[in-house]
């Protein structure tokens, strides 16, 4: 439920309401607005008599949240959340592009990719250091050495980076280096990992699971917000269907549905959705038209020799063409490519 405080409610009154809610067994999540403060209260409504709260000083009204997800819901917060990744805003008016190789292979490969995507207009670097794959015989990533390379390239090129964490034991290590932490599709419902990553306070990029419903995806985000971290970016990356013409089926309807139901920003990954670099450009444009707040795209200096996901990776020159094509699409829907 939501406790809406009066316009002139004092900080002492807000703290008193939060204290009383905690005494009744609720978790509290105050959101301080320019005009009013609202307090999200998560817990068993049966333990609460509305009179116990409505009569407290500064309280204006109590509003129930009908959605199963509470903290991510627009019912709690109707203004869009803007998540800052190393100072780069994700959400709001601008459309942000994150780009880079699927996996960090060596410093030269990463540096070439980072310089190329920055020159083309990308604002955030992506790169995988921990890469457990479907096959145990595939390249598994450089692990902490990859994180060190990402940090070194960040400092040289001037792009904050996002990278994936796959194990609770690695969360603190990844958080020490990364500007944002990615939770991959296979870990969307790894609730221990969600809570551990959320507790770092770092921005979390949460990919939708391979077969997850939108509600399950938002409930996963709820775990992160419930840990006290509201810096969550949702990422639609395609779901498994009967279709085999592409790697996955990119569900662009989910972008519109998410924007209607949550205040969190949502981006799209056309690279993993298609598995084919030729399909990345049209679906990237479609994603912006559907309302995506950003894109995350795989770019490799030599896709043919990539150790991971070469067939879906764009060459830097192709990525540059794509960025040029995206600008008028963003303008057409009233946004800007930042």
C-alpha positions in Angstrom: 0.0 0.0 0.0 1.0 3.7 -0.3 0.8 6.2 2.5 0.4 9.7 0.9 1.7 12.4 3.1 0.3 15.9 3.2 2.1 18.6 1.1 3.6 20.2 4.2 4.4 17.1 6.2 7.7 17.5 8.1 10.5 15.0 8.0 9.8 14.2 11.7 6.2 13.2 10.7 7.4 11.1 7.8 9.9 9.3 10.1 7.2 8.7 12.7 4.9 7.1 10.1 7.8 4.9 8.9 8.6 3.9 12.5 5.0 2.9 13.2 4.8 0.9 10.0 8.0 -1.0 10.9 6.6 -1.7 14.4 3.6 -3.3 12.6 5.9 -5.5 10.6 6.1 -3.6 7.3 9.1 -2.6 5.2 9.0 1.0 4.3 10.2 2.8 1.1 9.7 6.5 1.3 9.8 8.5 -2.0 10.5 12.2 -1.5 8.8 14.2 -4.3 9.0 17.9 -5.0 5.5 18.5 -3.6 4.6 15.4 -1.6 6.2 12.4 -0.1 4.7 8.9 -0.4 5.7 5.9 1.6 5.5 2.4 0.1 4.6 -0.1 2.8 5.2 -3.7 2.0 3.8 -6.4 4.3 0.7 -8.2 5.4 -2.3 -5.9 5.2 -4.1 -8.0 7.8 -1.7 -6.8 10.4 -2.7 -3.2 9.8 -5.7 -1.3 10.9 -6.0 1.7 8.6 -6.9 3.9 11.6 -3.5 3.1 13.1 -1.9 5.1 10.3 -4.5 7.5 8.9 -4.7 9.3 12.3 -0.9 10.0 12.5 0.1 13.5 11.9 1.0 14.5 8.3 -0.9 11.5 6.7 -3.3 12.5 3.9 -4.6 9.1 2.7 -3.8 5.4 2.3 -3.9 3.9 -1.2 -3.8 0.2 -1.9 -1.4 -1.1 -4.6 -3.3 -3.7 -6.7 -0.4 -5.0 -8.7 1.6 -8.0 -7.3 4.7 -6.0 -7.8 4.7 -3.0 -5.5 7.9 -1.0 -5.6 8.3 -1.1 -9.3 4.7 -0.2 -10.0 3.6 3.2 -11.3 0.9 3.0 -8.6 3.7 3.8 -6.1 5.7 6.2 -8.3 4.2 7.7 -11.5 7.3 9.7 -12.5 9.9 7.9 -14.6 13.0 6.7 -12.7 16.3 7.9 -14.3 19.2 5.5 -13.5 22.7 7.0 -13.8 25.4 4.7 -15.0 28.7 6.5 -14.3 26.9 9.8 -14.8 25.1 8.7 -18.0 21.3 9.0 -17.5 19.2 6.0 -18.6 15.5 6.9 -18.8 13.8 10.2 -19.4 13.8 12.0 -22.8 17.1 10.6 -24.2 17.7 7.2 -25.8 21.0 5.7 -24.6 23.1 3.2 -26.5 25.4 0.7 -24.8 27.8 -1.1 -27.0 30.9 -3.3 -27.1 32.0 -6.9 -27.4 30.1 -9.9 -25.9 33.2 -11.0 -24.2 36.5 -9.3 -23.3 39.2 -11.2 -25.1 42.3 -9.0 -24.7 43.1 -5.4 -24.2 43.7 -4.6 -27.9 40.3 -6.0 -28.9 38.5 -4.1 -26.1 40.3 -0.8 -26.7 39.5 -0.9 -30.4 35.8 -1.6 -29.8 35.5 1.0 -27.0 37.0 3.8 -29.1 34.9 2.8 -32.1 31.6 2.7 -30.2 32.3 6.0 -28.5 33.2 7.7 -31.8 29.9 6.5 -33.2 27.9 7.9 -30.3 27.5 5.1 -27.7 27.6 6.4 -24.1 28.2 3.2 -22.2 30.6 0.3 -22.9 29.4 -3.3 -22.5 31.7 -6.3 -22.2 31.6 -9.7 -20.5 34.3 -10.8 -18.1 32.5 -13.9 -16.7 31.0 -15.9 -19.5 29.7 -19.3 -18.5 28.2 -20.8 -21.6 25.8 -23.6 -22.7 28.9 -25.7 -23.4 31.6 -26.1 -20.8 34.1 -26.2 -23.6 33.3 -22.8 -24.9 35.3 -19.7 -23.9 34.4 -18.8 -20.4 35.8 -15.3 -20.1 38.8 -13.7 -18.5 37.0 -13.2 -15.2 38.8 -10.7 -12.9 41.4 -10.0 -15.4 38.6 -9.0 -17.8 37.2 -6.6 -15.2 40.7 -5.0 -14.8 40.8 -4.5 -18.6 37.4 -3.0 -18.6 38.3 -0.6 -15.9 41.6 0.3 -17.7 39.8 1.0 -20.9 37.1 3.0 -19.1 39.7 5.3 -17.7 41.4 5.7 -21.1 38.4 6.1 -23.3 36.0 7.7 -20.9 33.0 5.3 -21.1 31.4 3.8 -18.0 30.8 0.1 -18.4 28.3 -2.6 -17.6 29.2 -6.2 -17.1 27.5 -9.4 -16.0 27.7 -11.2 -12.7 26.7 -14.8 -12.6 27.5 -16.0 -9.0 26.9 -14.5 -5.6 30.5 -15.2 -4.7 31.6 -12.7 -7.5 29.2 -9.9 -6.7 31.6 -7.8 -4.5 34.4 -8.3 -7.0 32.3 -7.1 -10.0 30.9 -4.2 -7.9 34.4 -3.0 -7.1 35.1 -2.5 -10.8 31.8 -2.0 -12.7 29.7 1.1 -13.1 26.6 -1.1 -13.6 26.0 -4.8 -12.9 24.1 -7.0 -15.4 21.9 -9.9 -14.4 21.6 -12.2 -17.4 18.5 -13.9 -18.6 19.4 -17.3 -17.1 19.7 -15.7 -13.7 16.6 -13.5 -13.7 15.0 -15.6 -11.0 18.2 -16.4 -9.1 16.8 -14.5 -6.1 19.9 -14.8 -4.0 21.9 -13.2 -6.7 19.3 -10.5 -7.2 19.4 -9.6 -3.5 23.2 -9.7 -3.3 23.6 -7.5 -6.4 20.9 -5.1 -5.3 22.6 -4.7 -1.9 25.7 -3.2 -3.6 23.7 -0.1 -4.5 25.1 -0.2 -8.0 22.8 0.2 -11.0 21.4 -3.2 -12.0 20.6 -4.1 -15.6 18.1 -6.9 -15.4 17.5 -9.0 -18.5 14.2 -10.8 -19.0 14.4 -14.6 -18.6 14.2 -16.8 -21.7 10.6 -17.9 -20.9 9.6 -15.3 -18.3 6.3 -13.5 -18.4 6.4 -9.7 -18.0 4.9 -10.1 -14.5 7.7 -12.5 -13.5 10.3 -10.1 -14.9 8.9 -7.2 -12.9 8.6 -9.4 -9.8 12.4 -10.2 -10.2 13.0 -6.4 -10.3 10.9 -6.2 -7.1 13.6 -8.2 -5.3 16.2 -5.7 -6.2 14.1 -2.7 -5.1 13.2 -4.5 -1.9 16.9 -4.7 -1.1 16.9 -0.9 -1.0 18.2 -0.3 -4.6 15.9 1.5 -7.0 18.5 1.8 -9.7 17.2 -0.9 -12.0 17.2 -0.9 -15.8 15.0 -3.6 -17.4 16.2 -5.2 -20.6 14.1 -7.1 -23.1 16.3 -9.5 -25.0 13.9 -11.9 -26.7 12.0 -15.0 -25.4 11.8 -18.6 -26.5 8.9 -19.4 -28.7 8.2 -22.0 -31.4 9.9 -19.8 -34.0 13.3 -20.9 -35.3 14.0 -18.2 -37.9 15.8 -16.1 -35.3 17.7 -17.0 -32.1 14.8 -15.8 -30.0 11.6 -13.8 -30.5 12.0 -10.2 -29.7 8.9 -9.2 -27.7 8.6 -5.4 -28.4 5.1 -5.5 -27.0 6.8 -6.0 -23.6 8.5 -2.6 -24.0 5.1 -0.8 -24.2 3.6 -2.9 -21.5 6.5 -2.2 -19.1 6.4 1.5 -19.8 2.7 1.5 -18.9 3.1 -0.4 -15.7 6.4 0.6 -14.1 8.5 3.7 -13.5 11.7 1.8 -14.3 13.6 2.5 -17.6 13.6 -0.3 -20.2 16.1 -1.0 -22.9 16.3 -3.6 -25.7 19.0 -6.1 -26.7 18.5 -6.8 -30.5 21.8 -8.7 -30.7 20.9 -11.6 -28.4 17.3 -11.6 -29.6 18.2 -12.2 -33.2 21.5 -14.0 -33.2 22.1 -12.4 -36.6 23.9 -9.1 -37.2 21.8 -8.4 -40.3 18.6 -8.3 -38.1 20.1 -6.0 -35.4 19.5 -2.7 -37.3 15.8 -3.1 -38.1 14.9 -4.3 -34.7 17.0 -1.6 -33.0 15.0 1.0 -34.9 11.7 -0.8 -34.0 12.7 -0.9 -30.3 13.1 2.9 -30.2 9.8 3.3 -32.0 8.2 1.1 -29.4 9.4 3.3 -26.6 12.7 1.8 -25.5 14.9 4.1 -23.3 18.0 2.6 -24.8 19.7 -0.3 -26.6 22.5 -2.7 -25.8 24.4 -3.8 -28.9 27.3 -6.2 -29.5 30.2 -4.7 -31.5 33.4 -6.5 -32.2 36.5 -5.3 -34.3 36.6 -8.7 -36.1 33.3 -10.6 -35.6 34.5 -13.6 -37.7 37.2 -14.3 -35.1 35.1 -13.4 -32.0 35.4 -15.9 -29.2 31.7 -15.3 -28.3 28.6 -14.5 -30.3 30.4 -13.4 -33.5 27.4 -14.0 -35.8 25.3 -11.4 -34.0 28.1 -8.8 -33.5 28.3 -5.7 -35.6 31.5 -4.5 -37.2 32.4 -1.0 -35.9 31.7 0.4 -39.4 28.2 -1.2 -39.4 27.6 0.1 -36.0 28.4 3.6 -37.1 25.9 3.4 -39.9 23.3 2.1 -37.4 23.8 5.0 -35.1 23.3 7.4 -38.0 20.1 5.7 -38.9 18.8 5.7 -35.3 18.8 9.4 -34.9 15.8 10.2 -37.1 13.8 7.4 -35.6 14.3 8.9 -32.1 13.4 12.3 -33.4 10.2 10.9 -35.0 9.0 9.6 -31.7 9.8 12.8 -29.9 13.1 11.8 -28.3 16.8 12.3 -28.8 19.7 9.9 -29.2 22.0 10.9 -26.4 
